[in-house]
């Protein structure tokens, strides 16, 4: 495979300033007929050849490379654990970054990688260079500001969606977005209602625009925490009630985490790090109080980290986010991520029905008949609107 050189190697430097040398008589002219040179021209001369396999990945050199798992990423340095339990600080080979240029980060937490040992060039420090990233089995991604894929975690098998019933307030639409991301990333979702020791609140939501002529205005709604809990559980999702301070539901949470690589996701301040500290106090992850003025959490976890659990399994503690832009979900694919829509989709009058105002839409009929939650339906409509806005930009 031909790949580009680094930017500062694109322009070929002149070997000599022949005009200046001629004018100052610093060198004798040589008859051009007595010399011959072959000089590459064009873009093909500004590339290098890399040997790759059928997956367009660098060919593995088992005699020189070691295997490992990325447990953290700090800027250009990846923290890698090898198969013997050693810790390495690795950079990523520039050629590999070129091959994976369409992604914001060519390597992310959870990636299984091959790296070369460069400790001899760093006074024995465990330093390496990542040469290859194995194919990912699953990936949790979001869209970054430049509309590129930002892979948050790779090769996890389940997603623990942590939300709090108060401080900060529960956001049902954000939970729905995480469920869509889990479906697209082939992750098993588990919803954790944390801080259940606090006073239950009525959750207000503003899910989107209605679909029929009778409901043209923007609808607002409200539901209790118990209603939302039962709503998600009725859809087949595993739901837990927990409290890190009162140690409520920790045994159930431990059972769900054992033997899995689990991604912890949720907005800032919901208590992700507090839950992990309660399950394994020795980790001593930093936590902060939620602002009493804004009821928003402070960003304590600044980067994703892969943490081993004493009772078996791994968790990935991710930074809290207040907005989760879906990646690689087209409007026509969104319906399949709402499990309650799937039995009704085949009965729609049109094959390309988006379930907004289409005539003969079986999904709208199911909403009106009470077989599909109005809140979930409006949440679906809101996602469609957000996708439409992104496409117009």
SULFEN-V349585 format. One record per backbone hydrogen bond with DSSP energy under -1.0 kcal/mol. NH is the residue of the N-H (numbers start at 1). CO is the residue of the C=O. E is the energy in kcal/mol with one decimal. If there is no record, write none. Layout:
NH|CO|E + NH|CO|E
This chain:
3|48|-2.6 + 5|46|-1.5 + 9|6|-2.1 + 10|7|-1.5 + 18|16|-1.2 + 21|17|-2.0 + 22|18|-2.2 + 23|19|-2.5 + 24|20|-2.0 + 26|21|-2.2 + 34|31|-1.8 + 35|32|-1.0 + 46|43|-1.9 + 48|3|-2.9 + 50|1|-3.1 + 53|57|-2.3 + 56|53|-1.9 + 59|51|-1.4 + 64|61|-1.1 + 65|61|-2.3 + 66|115|-3.0 + 68|113|-2.1 + 69|81|-2.2 + 70|111|-2.4 + 71|79|-2.9 + 72|79|-1.2 + 74|77|-3.3 + 77|74|-2.2 + 78|90|-3.6 + 79|72|-2.9 + 80|88|-2.9 + 81|69|-2.5 + 82|86|-2.2 + 85|82|-1.6 + 88|80|-2.8 + 89|126|-2.2 + 90|78|-3.1 + 91|128|-1.7 + 93|130|-2.4 + 97|93|-1.9 + 98|94|-2.2 + 99|95|-2.1 + 100|96|-1.6 + 101|98|-1.3 + 103|100|-1.6 + 104|149|-2.3 + 110|70|-2.8 + 111|108|-1.9 + 113|68|-2.5 + 114|132|-2.4 + 115|66|-2.7 + 116|129|-2.5 + 118|127|-2.6 + 121|118|-1.0 + 122|119|-1.5 + 124|119|-2.4 + 125|122|-2.0 + 127|125|-2.0 + 128|89|-1.9 + 129|116|-1.7 + 130|91|-3.4 + 131|114|-2.8 + 132|114|-1.6 + 134|112|-3.0 + 140|153|-2.5 + 142|150|-1.8 + 143|325|-2.1 + 144|148|-2.3 + 147|144|-1.9 + 150|142|-2.9 + 152|140|-2.8 + 153|140|-1.2 + 154|109|-2.5 + 155|138|-2.8 + 157|261|-2.2 + 158|261|-1.5 + 159|188|-2.7 + 160|263|-3.3 + 161|190|-3.0 + 162|265|-3.0 + 163|192|-2.7 + 165|194|-1.8 + 175|171|-1.7 + 176|172|-2.3 + 177|173|-1.9 + 178|174|-2.0 + 179|175|-2.1 + 180|176|-2.0 + 181|177|-2.4 + 182|178|-2.5 + 183|179|-2.1 + 184|180|-2.4 + 185|181|-2.0 + 187|182|-2.9 + 188|157|-1.9 + 190|159|-2.7 + 191|238|-2.8 + 192|161|-3.2 + 193|240|-3.3 + 194|163|-3.7 + 194|192|-1.1 + 196|242|-2.2 + 198|195|-1.7 + 203|223|-3.3 + 205|221|-2.2 + 215|212|-1.3 + 219|208|-1.2 + 221|205|-2.4 + 223|203|-2.1 + 228|224|-2.1 + 229|225|-2.6 + 230|226|-2.4 + 231|227|-2.3 + 232|228|-2.3 + 233|229|-2.1 + 234|230|-2.4 + 236|233|-1.6 + 237|232|-1.7 + 240|191|-2.5 + 242|193|-2.4 + 243|248|-1.9 + 248|243|-1.8 + 253|249|-1.9 + 254|250|-2.6 + 255|251|-1.9 + 256|252|-1.7 + 257|253|-1.6 + 258|254|-1.8 + 260|257|-1.9 + 262|314|-2.6 + 263|158|-2.4 + 264|316|-2.7 + 265|160|-2.4 + 270|267|-1.3 + 275|271|-2.0 + 276|272|-1.7 + 277|273|-2.4 + 278|274|-2.0 + 279|275|-1.9 + 280|276|-2.6 + 283|280|-1.9 + 291|296|-2.0 + 295|291|-1.7 + 297|268|-1.0 + 305|317|-1.5 + 306|71|-3.0 + 307|315|-3.3 + 309|313|-2.5 + 312|309|-1.6 + 314|260|-2.8 + 315|307|-2.4 + 316|262|-2.8 + 317|305|-2.0 + 333|330|-1.7 + 334|330|-1.2 + 337|334|-1.6 + 338|335|-1.4 + 341|338|-1.9 + 344|341|-1.7 + 345|341|-1.4 + 347|344|-1.5 + 348|345|-1.8 + 349|360|-1.7 + 353|350|-1.2 + 361|358|-1.0 + 365|361|-1.6 + 366|362|-1.9 + 367|363|-2.0 + 368|364|-2.5 + 369|365|-1.6 + 370|367|-1.2 + 371|366|-2.3 + 372|366|-1.1 + 377|373|-2.2 + 378|374|-2.9 + 379|375|-1.9 + 380|376|-2.1 + 381|377|-2.0 + 382|378|-2.2 + 383|379|-1.8 + 384|380|-2.0 + 385|381|-2.2 + 386|382|-2.2 + 387|383|-2.3 + 388|384|-2.3 + 389|385|-2.1 + 390|386|-1.9 + 391|387|-2.1 + 392|388|-1.5
